[in-house]
Amino acid sequence: MKIFCIGRNYADHARELNNPVPERPVVFMKPPTALLV
């Protein structure tokens, strides 16, 4: 199983956190153990 995540995809939220707004969302993966079932 592969879990793909997308971060900073909302420009307003990135600004609220005083983070730079990227041109593209940040894509990262989580291990299968991060999923609660």
PQR file of N, CA, C, O and H, with PARSE charges and radii, in Angstrom:
ATOM      1  N   MET A   1       0.844  -1.167   0.000 -0.4000 1.5000
ATOM      2  CA  MET A   1       0.000   0.000   0.000 -0.0000 2.0000
ATOM      3  C   MET A   1       0.897   1.241   0.000  0.5500 1.7000
ATOM      4  O   MET A   1       1.898   1.291   0.715 -0.5500 1.4000
ATOM      5  N   LYS A   2       0.534   2.225  -0.795 -0.4000 1.5000
ATOM      6  CA  LYS A   2       1.260   3.493  -0.828 -0.0000 2.0000
ATOM      7  C   LYS A   2       0.288   4.612  -0.467  0.5500 1.7000
ATOM      8  O   LYS A   2      -0.811   4.695  -1.014 -0.5500 1.4000
ATOM      9  H   LYS A   2      -0.279   2.184  -1.376  0.4000 1.0000
ATOM     10  N   ILE A   3       0.703   5.463   0.453 -0.4000 1.5000
ATOM     11  CA  ILE A   3      -0.125   6.596   0.869 -0.0000 2.0000
ATOM     12  C   ILE A   3       0.591   7.872   0.447  0.5500 1.7000
ATOM     13  O   ILE A   3       1.661   8.200   0.960 -0.5500 1.4000
ATOM     14  H   ILE A   3       1.596   5.396   0.897  0.4000 1.0000
ATOM     15  N   PHE A   4      -0.015   8.583  -0.493 -0.4000 1.5000
ATOM     16  CA  PHE A   4       0.541   9.848  -0.967 -0.0000 2.0000
ATOM     17  C   PHE A   4      -0.204  10.990  -0.290  0.5500 1.7000
ATOM     18  O   PHE A   4      -1.427  10.950  -0.157 -0.5500 1.4000
ATOM     19  H   PHE A   4      -0.884   8.317  -0.910  0.4000 1.0000
ATOM     20  N   CYS A   5       0.528  11.994   0.133 -0.4000 1.5000
ATOM     21  CA  CYS A   5      -0.053  13.152   0.812 -0.0000 2.0000
ATOM     22  C   CYS A   5       0.317  14.419   0.049  0.5500 1.7000
ATOM     23  O   CYS A   5       1.348  14.485  -0.619 -0.5500 1.4000
ATOM     24  H   CYS A   5       1.522  12.027   0.026  0.4000 1.0000
ATOM     25  N   ILE A   6      -0.540  15.412   0.165 -0.4000 1.5000
ATOM     26  CA  ILE A   6      -0.285  16.700  -0.478 -0.0000 2.0000
ATOM     27  C   ILE A   6      -0.362  17.775   0.587  0.5500 1.7000
ATOM     28  O   ILE A   6      -1.344  17.864   1.324 -0.5500 1.4000
ATOM     29  H   ILE A   6      -1.378  15.358   0.709  0.4000 1.0000
ATOM     30  N   GLY A   7       0.682  18.594   0.664 -0.4000 1.5000
ATOM     31  CA  GLY A   7       0.728  19.657   1.662 -0.0000 2.0000
ATOM     32  C   GLY A   7       0.875  21.024   1.021  0.5500 1.7000
ATOM     33  O   GLY A   7       1.331  21.160  -0.114 -0.5500 1.4000
ATOM     34  H   GLY A   7       1.479  18.521   0.065  0.4000 1.0000
ATOM     35  N   ARG A   8       0.480  22.016   1.770 -0.4000 1.5000
ATOM     36  CA  ARG A   8       0.535  23.415   1.318 -0.0000 2.0000
ATOM     37  C   ARG A   8      -0.209  23.620   0.007  0.5500 1.7000
ATOM     38  O   ARG A   8       0.210  24.410  -0.840 -0.5500 1.4000
ATOM     39  H   ARG A   8       0.109  21.905   2.692  0.4000 1.0000
ATOM     40  N   ASN A   9      -1.315  22.900  -0.152 -0.4000 1.5000
ATOM     41  CA  ASN A   9      -2.101  23.054  -1.365 -0.0000 2.0000
ATOM     42  C   ASN A   9      -3.106  24.199  -1.248  0.5500 1.7000
ATOM     43  O   ASN A   9      -3.742  24.553  -2.241 -0.5500 1.4000
ATOM     44  H   ASN A   9      -1.655  22.259   0.536  0.4000 1.0000
ATOM     45  N   TYR A  10      -3.262  24.780  -0.071 -0.4000 1.5000
ATOM     46  CA  TYR A  10      -4.124  25.944   0.115 -0.0000 2.0000
ATOM     47  C   TYR A  10      -3.239  27.142   0.420  0.5500 1.7000
ATOM     48  O   TYR A  10      -2.642  27.217   1.494 -0.5500 1.4000
ATOM     49  H   TYR A  10      -2.746  24.492   0.736  0.4000 1.0000
ATOM     50  N   ALA A  11      -3.152  28.069  -0.507 -0.4000 1.5000
ATOM     51  CA  ALA A  11      -2.263  29.228  -0.361 -0.0000 2.0000
ATOM     52  C   ALA A  11      -2.602  30.037   0.884  0.5500 1.7000
ATOM     53  O   ALA A  11      -1.701  30.501   1.582 -0.5500 1.4000
ATOM     54  H   ALA A  11      -3.638  28.008  -1.379  0.4000 1.0000
ATOM     55  N   ASP A  12      -3.893  30.213   1.172 -0.4000 1.5000
ATOM     56  CA  ASP A  12      -4.286  30.999   2.351 -0.0000 2.0000
ATOM     57  C   ASP A  12      -3.784  30.362   3.639  0.5500 1.7000
ATOM     58  O   ASP A  12      -3.347  31.062   4.553 -0.5500 1.4000
ATOM     59  H   ASP A  12      -4.625  29.836   0.604  0.4000 1.0000
ATOM     60  N   HIS A  13      -3.845  29.040   3.714 -0.4000 1.5000
ATOM     61  CA  HIS A  13      -3.387  28.359   4.923 -0.0000 2.0000
ATOM     62  C   HIS A  13      -1.869  28.483   5.072  0.5500 1.7000
ATOM     63  O   HIS A  13      -1.366  28.662   6.180 -0.5500 1.4000
ATOM     64  H   HIS A  13      -4.199  28.471   2.972  0.4000 1.0000
ATOM     65  N   ALA A  14      -1.152  28.388   3.972 -0.4000 1.5000
ATOM     66  CA  ALA A  14       0.305  28.560   4.027 -0.0000 2.0000
ATOM     67  C   ALA A  14       0.643  29.953   4.543  0.5500 1.7000
ATOM     68  O   ALA A  14       1.568  30.119   5.338 -0.5500 1.4000
ATOM     69  H   ALA A  14      -1.561  28.242   3.071  0.4000 1.0000
ATOM     70  N   ARG A  15      -0.106  30.949   4.089 -0.4000 1.5000
ATOM     71  CA  ARG A  15       0.137  32.323   4.558 -0.0000 2.0000
ATOM     72  C   ARG A  15      -0.172  32.458   6.049  0.5500 1.7000
ATOM     73  O   ARG A  15       0.542  33.158   6.767 -0.5500 1.4000
ATOM     74  H   ARG A  15      -0.857  30.814   3.443  0.4000 1.0000
ATOM     75  N   GLU A  16      -1.232  31.792   6.520 -0.4000 1.5000
ATOM     76  CA  GLU A  16      -1.581  31.833   7.950 -0.0000 2.0000
ATOM     77  C   GLU A  16      -0.426  31.321   8.799  0.5500 1.7000
ATOM     78  O   GLU A  16      -0.200  31.816   9.904 -0.5500 1.4000
ATOM     79  H   GLU A  16      -1.812  31.223   5.936  0.4000 1.0000
ATOM     80  N   LEU A  17       0.298  30.343   8.298 -0.4000 1.5000
ATOM     81  CA  LEU A  17       1.412  29.742   9.031 -0.0000 2.0000
ATOM     82  C   LEU A  17       2.723  30.476   8.780  0.5500 1.7000
ATOM     83  O   LEU A  17       3.783  30.047   9.237 -0.5500 1.4000
ATOM     84  H   LEU A  17       0.114  29.941   7.401  0.4000 1.0000
ATOM     85  N   ASN A  18       2.643  31.589   8.048 -0.4000 1.5000
ATOM     86  CA  ASN A  18       3.837  32.363   7.675 -0.0000 2.0000
ATOM     87  C   ASN A  18       4.844  31.519   6.900  0.5500 1.7000
ATOM     88  O   ASN A  18       6.055  31.691   7.041 -0.5500 1.4000
ATOM     89  H   ASN A  18       1.783  31.937   7.677  0.4000 1.0000
ATOM     90  N   ASN A  19       4.327  30.609   6.082 -0.4000 1.5000
ATOM     91  CA  ASN A  19       5.167  29.785   5.218 -0.0000 2.0000
ATOM     92  C   ASN A  19       5.139  30.344   3.807  0.5500 1.7000
ATOM     93  O   ASN A  19       4.151  30.959   3.404 -0.5500 1.4000
ATOM     94  H   ASN A  19       3.344  30.470   5.968  0.4000 1.0000
ATOM     95  N   PRO A  20       6.200  30.141   3.059 -0.5600 1.5000
ATOM     96  CA  PRO A  20       6.155  30.576   1.662  0.2800 2.0000
ATOM     97  C   PRO A  20       5.116  29.766   0.895  0.5500 1.7000
ATOM     98  O   PRO A  20       4.895  28.591   1.188 -0.5500 1.4000
ATOM     99  N   VAL A  21       4.492  30.391  -0.070 -0.4000 1.5000
ATOM    100  CA  VAL A  21       3.498  29.703  -0.895 -0.0000 2.0000
ATOM    101  C   VAL A  21       4.230  29.120  -2.104  0.5500 1.7000
ATOM    102  O   VAL A  21       4.716  29.867  -2.954 -0.5500 1.4000
ATOM    103  H   VAL A  21       4.672  31.345  -0.308  0.4000 1.0000
ATOM    104  N   PRO A  22       4.309  27.793  -2.185 -0.5600 1.5000
ATOM    105  CA  PRO A  22       5.035  27.183  -3.299  0.2800 2.0000
ATOM    106  C   PRO A  22       4.237  27.275  -4.598  0.5500 1.7000
ATOM    107  O   PRO A  22       3.014  27.418  -4.580 -0.5500 1.4000
ATOM    108  N   GLU A  23       4.933  27.192  -5.706 -0.4000 1.5000
ATOM    109  CA  GLU A  23       4.250  27.192  -6.998 -0.0000 2.0000
ATOM    110  C   GLU A  23       3.446  25.915  -7.185  0.5500 1.7000
ATOM    111  O   GLU A  23       2.389  25.919  -7.816 -0.5500 1.4000
ATOM    112  H   GLU A  23       5.926  27.076  -5.721  0.4000 1.0000
ATOM    113  N   ARG A  24       3.958  24.821  -6.629 -0.4000 1.5000
ATOM    114  CA  ARG A  24       3.278  23.528  -6.708 -0.0000 2.0000
ATOM    115  C   ARG A  24       3.122  22.982  -5.297  0.5500 1.7000
ATOM    116  O   ARG A  24       3.962  23.248  -4.437 -0.5500 1.4000
ATOM    117  H   ARG A  24       4.817  24.818  -6.116  0.4000 1.0000
ATOM    118  N   PRO A  25       2.057  22.221  -5.045 -0.5600 1.5000
ATOM    119  CA  PRO A  25       1.901  21.613  -3.723  0.2800 2.0000
ATOM    120  C   PRO A  25       3.057  20.660  -3.412  0.5500 1.7000
ATOM    121  O   PRO A  25       3.683  20.108  -4.317 -0.5500 1.4000
ATOM    122  N   VAL A  26       3.324  20.480  -2.134 -0.4000 1.5000
ATOM    123  CA  VAL A  26       4.354  19.550  -1.681 -0.0000 2.0000
ATOM    124  C   VAL A  26       3.737  18.154  -1.642  0.5500 1.7000
ATOM    125  O   VAL A  26       2.688  17.958  -1.028 -0.5500 1.4000
ATOM    126  H   VAL A  26       2.815  20.928  -1.399  0.4000 1.0000
ATOM    127  N   VAL A  27       4.371  17.196  -2.282 -0.4000 1.5000
ATOM    128  CA  VAL A  27       3.884  15.817  -2.294 -0.0000 2.0000
ATOM    129  C   VAL A  27       4.861  14.976  -1.485  0.5500 1.7000
ATOM    130  O   VAL A  27       6.073  15.043  -1.688 -0.5500 1.4000
ATOM    131  H   VAL A  27       5.223  17.355  -2.780  0.4000 1.0000
ATOM    132  N   PHE A  28       4.316  14.181  -0.561 -0.4000 1.5000
ATOM    133  CA  PHE A  28       5.158  13.310   0.248 -0.0000 2.0000
ATOM    134  C   PHE A  28       4.403  12.026   0.540  0.5500 1.7000
ATOM    135  O   PHE A  28       3.195  11.942   0.316 -0.5500 1.4000
ATOM    136  H   PHE A  28       3.332  14.127  -0.395  0.4000 1.0000
ATOM    137  N   MET A  29       5.111  11.034   1.039 -0.4000 1.5000
ATOM    138  CA  MET A  29       4.504   9.740   1.330 -0.0000 2.0000
ATOM    139  C   MET A  29       4.501   9.479   2.833  0.5500 1.7000
ATOM    140  O   MET A  29       5.331  10.002   3.576 -0.5500 1.4000
ATOM    141  H   MET A  29       6.092  11.103   1.221  0.4000 1.0000
ATOM    142  N   LYS A  30       3.558   8.668   3.252 -0.4000 1.5000
ATOM    143  CA  LYS A  30       3.469   8.213   4.637 -0.0000 2.0000
ATOM    144  C   LYS A  30       3.578   6.689   4.646  0.5500 1.7000
ATOM    145  O   LYS A  30       3.180   6.034   3.683 -0.5500 1.4000
ATOM    146  H   LYS A  30       2.884   8.243   2.648  0.4000 1.0000
ATOM    147  N   PRO A  31       4.113   6.127   5.721 -0.5600 1.5000
ATOM    148  CA  PRO A  31       4.195   4.666   5.788  0.2800 2.0000
ATOM    149  C   PRO A  31       2.803   4.068   6.026  0.5500 1.7000
ATOM    150  O   PRO A  31       1.926   4.749   6.556 -0.5500 1.4000
ATOM    151  N   PRO A  32       2.595   2.822   5.645 -0.5600 1.5000
ATOM    152  CA  PRO A  32       1.293   2.184   5.851  0.2800 2.0000
ATOM    153  C   PRO A  32       0.849   2.189   7.314  0.5500 1.7000
ATOM    154  O   PRO A  32      -0.351   2.147   7.587 -0.5500 1.4000
ATOM    155  N   THR A  33       1.783   2.238   8.251 -0.4000 1.5000
ATOM    156  CA  THR A  33       1.419   2.243   9.669 -0.0000 2.0000
ATOM    157  C   THR A  33       0.767   3.561  10.093  0.5500 1.7000
ATOM    158  O   THR A  33       0.235   3.650  11.199 -0.5500 1.4000
ATOM    159  H   THR A  33       2.757   2.272   8.029  0.4000 1.0000
ATOM    160  N   ALA A  34       0.798   4.577   9.239 -0.4000 1.5000
ATOM    161  CA  ALA A  34       0.165   5.858   9.561 -0.0000 2.0000
ATOM    162  C   ALA A  34      -1.352   5.799   9.392  0.5500 1.7000
ATOM    163  O   ALA A  34      -2.061   6.693   9.855 -0.5500 1.4000
ATOM    164  H   ALA A  34       1.230   4.504   8.340  0.4000 1.0000
ATOM    165  N   LEU A  35      -1.849   4.765   8.741 -0.4000 1.5000
ATOM    166  CA  LEU A  35      -3.275   4.623   8.479 -0.0000 2.0000
ATOM    167  C   LEU A  35      -3.946   3.889   9.631  0.5500 1.7000
ATOM    168  O   LEU A  35      -3.535   2.789  10.001 -0.5500 1.4000
ATOM    169  H   LEU A  35      -1.273   4.039   8.366  0.4000 1.0000
ATOM    170  N   LEU A  36      -4.969   4.497  10.188 -0.4000 1.5000
ATOM    171  CA  LEU A  36      -5.734   3.853  11.257 -0.0000 2.0000
ATOM    172  C   LEU A  36      -6.988   3.240  10.661  0.5500 1.7000
ATOM    173  O   LEU A  36      -7.730   3.901   9.935 -0.5500 1.4000
ATOM    174  H   LEU A  36      -5.303   5.390   9.887  0.4000 1.0000
ATOM    175  N   VAL A  37      -7.218   1.974  10.972 -0.4000 1.5000
ATOM    176  CA  VAL A  37      -8.416   1.306  10.444 -0.0000 2.0000
ATOM    177  C   VAL A  37      -9.244   0.731  11.554  0.5500 1.7000
ATOM    178  O   VAL A  37     -10.289   0.133  11.298 -0.5500 1.4000
ATOM    179  H   VAL A  37      -6.615   1.437  11.562  0.4000 1.0000
TER
END
